[in-house]
């Protein structure tokens, strides 16, 4: 009779009374990926080039800037960032706006998906410093965001054999991979939220909307799955990501190289949060932190066709060879927590090798 209804609990209700349910329902019924949905339409050629940072597109792609608006728009249309309408006007797809908008706020709801970065004083969220603005699309915001993180972070002084040198608090490759993952793998269908980077004195948290497509504890070994394939492919062509599923491997490996606490990956209320922790001696790590470090160490070794043993754990934590008993205790803790298991239970204690519990 011209009205839509939906069951809510045990009651039948008019769909228009539940706008969030209605939007969710239509998104489910509409199989058009978010990237190919329309961000703006009925635009003149000059308006398209005013809204999109087209010089940045050609620069990131390593292409010469064409002469004339038509040639520029034809290049953008070839990558399905824009499309000519039957009326002769142009439409901009979400893919083009997300990556190359001069201001995401010019595209209505996409403005809430702009990257946010917050630096706090201390280890809680009570005192925040002024936020830098990243209103532009991700293709232009990525490099300045990484540079801003480097500017925020103090270095750790390391004394070598003869000289002192400053080492960044967090590995550069870990920062780049986590930020790229947050931009690429967020759930773009979730409205009103976007990627968020928060820097505390003792940790760095990178949060993006949407739960991971795989178990958070299997991110290192599971084959790659892109939630937003068009965004991932375009970012790979701009050398922001590799799209090979090795991002988490690099994060874990770089943290081990600096003997930092292991990173943490956890779903939180419909969001995915990755956390890097500042340098902390083994004696100050809590049992869960020690167990997590041994687990990710075993995962990294396993995907590289290596076993975990006493010697590898000593190297991971910087434990002296004379203190192998401490490494044995760490392995026992992780085994009792059932995150690793013995590869050969019949092996002698000194020859024991370990693999992740799922291997």
N, C-alpha and C positions, 0 to 999 in steps of 0.2 A: 504493500500500500504506500510505497514511496518513502518508507522510513527504514533505517538500519537499526538492528538490535544486536545486543551481545549479552552473553550470560556472564554475570559477575557473581562468583560464589554460587549460591543456589537461586539467584534471582535473574530475571530477564530485564535488561535496562536498555534505554535508548543510547545508541553508540555516541551520539553527539554530546551526551552528558559526561563522557569520559574522553576528553581530547587526547590525552597521552596514549590511552589504549587504541584510539582510532589511528593515530600516527604510526604506532607500532604495528598495527594490523596491516595498514597499507604498505608499510615498508616491507613486511613479510610477503605480501602479495606481489609487490613490484620487484621483479628480478633484475632491474637495471642497476648495475653496480654504482656505488656512490660517486666514483670518479666521473662517470658518464652522465650523471644528472646535471641539470642546467643550473648554473650559478647566476647568470644574467643573460637576457636576450633582448631582441629588437634594438640592437645597438648599431650605430654608424661605425664605419671603419675607424674614424678618428677616436671615437669613444673607447673602442676595444684597446687601441694602442695607448690611450691615456690610463686605462685601468690596469693594464698588464705591463710589467717591466720587460718589454721585448728586447732591449739591448742585453739584459742579463741572460735571457734565454739563449741568444746567439753566442754570448761569451761563454756560458757554462757548457754549451754543446760544441764549442770550438769551431763555430761556423762564421763566415764573413757576414756582415750586416748587409742585407740586400738593399737595392735602391727602390724607393717607392713603397707606399702603403700596401698595395696589392701583393707585391712579392713577399713582404713581411708576413702578411696575413696568410698567404698561401703556405708558407713554411710552418706557421703555427697550426694551421689546419691539417697539415700532413702528419703532425704528431697528435692530432685530435685534442688539442688544447682549446681550439675554437672551431666553429662550423658556420658556413654561410647558410642562411635561411632562404626559403623559397621567395620571400618578399625582397630579397637583396640585402636585408640587414644581417647582423651577425649575432651569434650566441656564444657565450663563454661557458665551457664545462667546468665542473668542480675541480677537475684535475689541473686545468690551467690556472684557476684562481688560487688553489691551495699552494701551488708551487711558485707562481710568478706574479701574484697580486702585488701592486705597490702598497695597498692597504687592504688587508683582509676584511676590515670593517666595512669597506665599500660593497661587500657582498652579503650583507645581512647576517644570517646565522653563522657564516664562516668566520666572522670576526671573533667568536668565542673560541675558535680553534687555533688562534695565534699562540705561538710559543711564549711561555712565561718563565722567568727566572727570578728567584728570590734568594737573597743572602741574609742569613740571620746572625744576630749577635748571641753567642752561646750555643747551647745544644737543644733549645726548644724554640717554639714559634711565637714567643711573646714579643720579641724585639726584632723587627725586620728593617733592613736598610732600604732606601728608595729603590724601586724596581726599575731596571732598564727596560726600554720599550723595544719589542720586536714585532711591529705591526705588519711587516711584509710577509710574503709567501716563504715557504720553507727553503726554497732553493737559494734565496738571498739571506735568510736569517741564520742558516746553519753555521757558516764560517764565523760571522761576528759573535755568535753565541759561544762557540768554542774558545775564541779569543777572550771573551769576557770571563769565562770560567778560569782561564789561565791567569788573568789579571787579578781575580779575586783570591786565588789560592796562594797561601804562603808556601815556601819551599822547606824541605827538610835538609838540614846540613849533615852531610855524610863525610866522615874522615877516612880518606884512603891511606895508602902507604906513605905518601909524602904530602899530599895536598888535600884541602877541604873543597867540597863542591856542593852546590845546591841541587837537590833532586825534587821535582814537583811532588806535591802531596799525593796526587793520583796520576797514574800513567795516562799519557795523552791518548793512546789508542783506546783505552777503556772509556774515556770521556766521549770520544768520537763515536764509538760503537753504540754505547748506551743511548746517546742523544739521537743517533740515526735510527735505532730500533724504535724509540719512542715515537718519532715522527712517522715512520713507515708502517709500524704494526698496530697503531692505535685503531680502535673501533670508530670509524668515521661516522657511523650511523648514530652514535650517541651524541645528542645535542647538548649544548651548554657547557662543554668542557673540552679541554685540549691538553697538550703535553705540558708538564710542569717540572722544572728543575729547581731543587732546593739545596742550598749549601749551608751546612751547620759547621761548627768548629770541629766536630769529631766524625762527620759523615757527609756523604753526598747522596741525595735521593732523586731518582728520575722516575716520574710517574706518568703513565698514559692511560686514557680511557680504554676499557675493554679487558677482559680476562684473556690469558694466552690461549692459543689454539691447541697447545700441547701441555702436558703436565710440567709445571714450573721446575720440578726436580729433574726433568729429562731434556731441558733446553739444550744441553751440550751435545747430546748424541742423536737427537731426533732429526730426521731430514727436514730441510727448510720448508716452511709453509708461509706464504705471504697472504695476509688478510686483504691487502690493497695492492693487487698485482700491478696495476698501471702506475701507481705511485712508486712502488719498489723498482719497476723496470726503468722509469725515468730517472730516479735517484741513482741507480747503478750506472746509467749512461753519463751522469754528471760526476761519477767517482765518489759519491757520498757513501755508498754501500756496495758490497760485492754480490749480494743475493746468492751466496753459496752456503749459508747456514753456519758460518764460522765465527760470527760476531761474539757469541758467548764464550767460545774457546779462547778468543783473543783477550777478552776481559779477564777470565780466570787465569790465563797464563801470565798476563802482564802483572796481575796482583801477586802471583806467586814469585815472579822475578824480583819484585821489590819487598817480598816477605810481608805483605800486608795481610790483614785478616781477609778471609774469603768473602767475596761479594754475596749478597743475599737477593734472591728473586722470589717474590711472593705476590699472589693475588690478594687484593684488599678491596672488599666491597665493590666488585665490578671494575676495579682498576688493576693495573699491573705496576708493581713498584720494584725497581732495581736499586740496591743500595751499595755504595762503596764506603769502606770504613778507613779512617785515618790509621797511620802506623801505630801499632800497639804490641808491646812485647808479649811473648807467649805466656809469661807468668801472670799477665793481667787479662788474658782471654778467659771468658766464661766457658763452662763445659759445652753448651750448645755451639759456641763459636769455634771451639776446637774441633768438635765433631763435624761441623759444616765444612771447615777447611780440609779435613782429611777426606771427606766425601767428594768434594769437587776436585781435589788432587787425584783421587782414584779415578774419577770420571775422565779427567783430562788425560791421564796416563792410558786408560783403557781405549779411548778413541784414537790414540796414537800407537796402538798395538804394543803397549808396555804394561807391565804389572806394577803394582804398588808394593813396596817393601820397606824395611826399616831404613835402609840407606836413602831411599827417595824421600821419605818423610823427614829424615834429618836435614836433607838439603832444602826441603820446602820451608821448614821453620828455622833454619840456621842453627841447628843443634850440633854441637861438637861430636866428633866420632867417639869420644870417650864416654859420652852420655847416651848411649844407645838405649838404655833402659827407659829413658823418657819417651823416645819414639815408640817403643813397644807399648807403653801405657796409652799413648795417643791412639795407636792402632786398636788396642783392646777396647778403649772407650767407644770408638766408632763401630767396632764389631758388635759390642753389646747393644748399641743403639740400632743395630740392624741396617745400617746404611752401607756397609761393606761386608764382604764375606771372604773366607779363605778360598783361594783358587784350588788348592790341593790340601784337604784336611789331614792327609796322611803325612805331609811333609814335616821334617824336623823343625823345631822352633826357629833356628837360625836361617832356615831356607824358606820360610813361609812367604807366600805372595798373596796379594789381595786384589779383588776386583769389586766394582760397585755391586750392590745387592741385586740389581736387575740384569747383570751381565750373564 
